[in-house]
């Protein structure tokens, strides 16, 4: 759950939803691209952590532009132009008592930041543009925009697939195999705008062209762009930096268009350095945790037996039941690997009981899983987990038989008195891990 949502009144009476997070010495307005939803954003761990990191060195101001998210819906003919969006930002800033702000704009949000900075330099301390552009469509003197055919194909995709993770393959290609992220992104943009509104906004965004005002931007400007951005080519970022007086340009590695996906530490480090003159090391916590890996047995063969749609339905049901058990036993989902899960528990007995419960939960689906658990020190960085314990857990899971919950001796020793029973499975060499490891098959007591 994120900060409290409040509302600011624009000059024409439209209510703009906003949130404020952090109490840093400088105000930073997050200007989203395309559509947003200030409350649904907090349901996606990668985005929530991104906002929390920004709020560590700023007072972060989030908002939904009119017609999207929790702001007032408006007729499609009255969806906000860049000028209207500027007024909405001013209304939010006035509501929170902010006289001067830095703006961080993503994609089309970058274009609004440029216009705001040129129009209100007295209210703008700096702007940061991520994956931004001066013009959305290609022109003879601007080859970095999309073609008319590409634009129409995207409109067709919206009409056909809205409700799902539309645009995922170009906005966050590194997350294509992450089922949890796909579901969260679909919900986020679905709540962000209705089909009619998003079509109208997408058509409006295609007409954006702020090239004529770039030389009027006189505030400190940082342009960030990923080398392989599949939504907005990096040439668009270079163009901005070349035409904005004294702008700084940083090229980042990666293919993702969304800044909270991929190497977020690099993105956040550049923003913090630009705004504060220094950067802090990313928060990294080393904790003792129980690592659980699961995997569907015979998934390739089962998928071959079923049609694609039927197998997708089985996988969706599998994911839902695994998540139900994780919630029941206070497990933390770290990620999915197609047909498997990685989760953490702060107690080994709960982890073992969760793995055992999965067998019963998945039996009606005709699925068997293998599971492996190990307890050790792990390093938590953002939404990722690292450490030898993670590798050990994965290696143990790979040795488990169908329907078996295999654990390390460490786990067995730590759950003495829990009522769980264990059968010795002998000593094993785990690939890439030193020493021999004694493993046990867990049973419910």
N, C-alpha and C positions, 0 to 999 in steps of 0.2 A: 504494500500500500504506500502510495506516494504522499506528497504534501497535500494540504487542503486546497481544493479548487475554489477559486473566487471569481468574481465577474467585474469587468470594467465596462463603463458605458462609452461607446464611441459617440462622436458628435451628432450622428443621425439616430441615436437611440439603440443601436444594435449592441447586444451584450457579447463581450469577448471573454472567453474562459481563460484563466491564467493560474499559474502556481509559482511560488517562490521557495527556493531551497538554498540553504547556506547563509552565512553571514560574513562573507569575505569583504575585503576593503574596496572592491570594484564591482559594479553591476555589469552582468553579462546576459544579453538577451539571446536565447536560442530561437533562430528563425528557421522553422522546418521547411523542407521541400515537399511538394505535392500535397499530401494529406497527413493529418496527425490526430492524435487523441491523447490529451495530457494525462488521463487516468489509465487508459489501456497501455500506455508506454511503460508503466511500472510493472506490468505483467511479464515483460520480456527482460530476463536477467541481464543480457548484454547491454541493452539500452539503459536500464536502471543504473547499472554500475558506471556507465559512461557519464550519466548526469551527476552521479554522486562524486565522481572524480572532478568534474568541472566545478561543482559546488564546494570542493575542498579549498579552492583559491579564489572564489567569487561569490557574490550573491546572484544565483542563477535564476533567471526569469523565463518561464515557459509559457507558451500560449498557443491556442488553436485559432487560425484565421477564420473569419466569419464564413459560414457555410460548411464548416468542417468540424469534426470532433465534438466538443461540448459547447462551442460557441453557437449563437443563434443561427439556425438554418435560414437561408434567404432564397428567394426565387433564383433559378438558374441564370436568368438574365441579369441578376444583380450580384453575381459572384464577384469577389473583390479583384479589382485591377491592382497593379503595383501601387498606384497612388492611394487607393482605399486601404491597402494593407499597411502603408506607412502611417495612416491616421489611426489604425487599430493599434499599432505598436506604441504610438504616442499616448493613446488612451490608457494602455496597460502601464506604461512608465509613469504617467501622472498618478494612476491609482496606487502605485507602490511607493510614490514619493521619490522617483528617480529622475534627476535633472540631466544627468549625462551618463551614457551607457556605451559599452562595447557591444557589437553585434556579431554573432556567429551564424552565418547563413549557409545552408546546404542546398546544392543543386539550384532550383529556381529561387530558393530563399536568398541565395547570394545576389541575385539581380535586385531584389528588394533592398538588401543592405547597401548596395552601391547607390541606388537612388536616394535612400534615406541619408547616407553620409554626405552626398553632394547637396542635398536640400537643407539638411539640418546639421551643418558641421559644428554648431555650438552645442548640440546635444549628443554628439558622437565622439567618443574618445578613441575608438579604433574599430576596424572591421576585419573579420576573419572569414574567408571564403573557401569552402570545401567542396570540391567537385562541381564548381560553379561555371557559369557561362555568361557571355554578353549577349549572345543570340542563340536561339534554340534551333532554328532551321538553317540548313546550308544555304549559302549564296555564292555568286561568282567570286566575291572577294572574302568569303568566309567559309572555308571547306570543312569546318569542324562541327557543323550542325548536322541534324538528321535530314534525310531525304523525305519528300512528300510520301513516298511509298512506305518508308519505315514508320512515319507518323500514322498513316492509315492502318498499317498492320497492328500497331499498338492499340489504336482505338478499337479495332476489331477484337483484339484479345480481351480488352476491358469488357466489351459488350458480351463476349462469350463466356468469360471465366471470372467475372467479378464475384467476390465471395471467397475465392481461393487466393493463394500467394502470387498474385499477378505481378509480373516483372521480376520475380526472384532471380531468374537465371542471369540477368544483367545487373541487378542491384546488389545481390549478395551471392555470387556464384560459389564462394567457398562454403556456403551453407546449404547447397542443394541436397546433400544427403542427410541433413539434420531434420528429422521429422518434427521434433519439438519446435524448432525455430520456424519451420514452414507453417505450422499451425498457428503459432503466435503472430507471425507476420500477417497471415490471412485475416486473423481476427482484428488486428490493429488497423489495417487499412479498411476493412469492412465497416468497422465502427467509425472510422474517420470520415467517410463520405458515402452517400448513396450512389448507385450506379449513374444516375442522371447527372449528379453534381460532379463526380469525378470525370465523366466524359467532357462536361463543359469546362472544367478547370484545365484538363489536358489540352483541349483545343485552344484555350486562352494562353496557356503557357507556351504553346508552339509559336505564338505571335510575339513573344518577348524579344526585344532588341534594344539594349541600353548602350550600344557602342558610342553613341554620340555624347554621352555624359561622362565617360571614363576619365577624361582629362580634367574634369571638374571635381574629382574626388581628391581631397587634400588632407584627409586624416590618415594616420598610420594604417597600412593595409598588409595583411598576410594572406597569400594565396597558397592553399594546400591542394594537391591533386595527386592521385595515385597513377602510377605509370600505366597500368593495364585497365583502368576504369572502362567498363564495358557499356556504361550508360552515356557518359560525357567524355569524349576523347581528351587526352592530356593536352592536346594542342589548344583546346579551349581555355585551359588554365594558363598556359604560357601566354596566350593572347591577352588575357586580363592583366597579367603581371607586366607585360611589355607596354600596355597602354594606360595603366594607372600610375600617376607620378610617384616615384620612390617606393613602389610596392615591392615587398619581398616575396620570393617564390621558392617553395620547397616541394620537391618531387619525392613522393613516398612510394615504397614498394607495395605491390598488391593489385588485385583486380576488382575489389569490392567498391561499389559506389557509396554505400552507407558507411559513415565514419565510425560507427560503434561496432563494426564487424572487421575482422582481420587484425592487423597490428595496431590495436587501439593505443597501446602505450606510446608508440611513435607519434600518433596524431595528438594525443593529449599532452605529450611532452613539448611539442612545437607550440601548441596553443598557450600552455603555461609559461614557456620561455618568452614568448612574444608579449604576453600581458604583464608578466611580473618581473622579467629579467632573470629568472632562475627556474629550474625544474627539479622537482622532488623525485626520488626513486618511487616506482610504483609500489603500492602497498602489497606486501607479500607476507602471508602468515604461514608459519610452519606449525602444524598441529598433528596430534595423534588421531588417526581415523581408521575405520574399517572400510576397505575398498571391496565393492561387489561388482563383478562382471557377470553378465548373463548373455546367452546366445541361443537362438532357436536351433534345435537339432534337425538336420535334414531340410533346411529352409530352401536350398536350391532345388532339390527334387520336388518339394511341395509346391513351389512356385511354378515349376514346369508342368505340374499336373493341372493347375488352375489357370484360368484366363487372367490377364493382367489386372483387370478390375476386381475379380474375385480375390486375388492374392492381396491386392491393396486393401480390401475390406478386412481380410484376416489380420494383416499387419496393424491396421488401425485399432482393431479390437484388442490385439495383443498389447499394443502400447498403452491403451486405456487401462487394461487390467494390471499391467506392471505399475503404472503410476498410482493406481488405487492402493496397491500393496505398499508402495514406497511411502505414501501419505499415512497409511495405517501404522507403519513401523518407524515413522519419523526419518525416513531416508531422504537424502538430497540428490536429485538427479543432476548429473554432470553433463551427460551427453548420450546420444544414440549413435549406433554404428550400423545403420541399415536395419538389421533384425536383432540387435543386441543393445544392452544398456550398461552404462557405467554410473554407479551411485556411491555415495559416501554415507556412513553412519557414525555417530559419535559413541556408539556402544556395539561391541561385536555380537552380543546375543541377539539384539534386534536385527542386525544384518543377516545372521543365520536364519532366524525365524522368518524373516521376509523372504529369503530365497526358498525356504521350504514351502511357504504358503503359495508361492508362485505356481508350484506344480499342480495344486488343487485348483487354483484360479484359472489356469490355462487348459486344464483337461477338457472342459466342454468345447474348446475350440479345436481339439485334436492336435494340440501342440505339446511338444516336450522341450524343455530347456535344460542346458547344462549351466552350472553356476560355480564360480570360484571366489573365495574370500581370503583376504589377508589383512592383518592389522599392523600398521607401521606409521612412521612420520611422513606426512605429505606436505607439499607446498601449494598453498592456494594463492593464485594470482588472477584477479578478475574472475572470469567464468571458467578458468582452466585449473587443472590440478596436475601436479608433477611430482616426481620422486620415485625412488626404487620400489616403494610399496605398491605403486600403481602397476609397474611392470610385473612384479611378482603376482599380483592378483590376476592379471591377464594371462600369465603363463599357467597358473593353477586352473583357471577356467577352461583353458584349451585342453587340459588333461582329463577333465571330468567326463564321465559317461553320460548317456542320455538319461535325463531325470535325476542326475546326481548333483548334490551340493558338496563340493570339495573345498576343504579349508586347510590352512597352514597349521603347524603345531602351535604357533603363537596364538591363533584364534582359539584353538581347543583349550589351551592353558588358561586363557583369560576368562572363559565362560564356565569355569568349574563352579558347580552348585546351581547352575541355571536350569537343570533338568534335561538339557540336551545330551544326547549320547553320540558316540563317535566310533567308527570302525577304521582301524589302521589300514592305510593303502600303501604303506611302504615309503622308502626314500626315493627321491627323484632328482634328476639334474634339470634345472629350469634354464632354458636357453637365455644366454646373456646375463645370468645371475650367478654369482659365486656360491660355492658350497653345495652340499646336498640338502634337500628339503624334505622333511617328513610330512606327509599329507594324510588327511583323514576325511572319510565320508560322514557327513552329519546326518543325524536322525532326530526326529522330534521325540521328546521324552514322554 
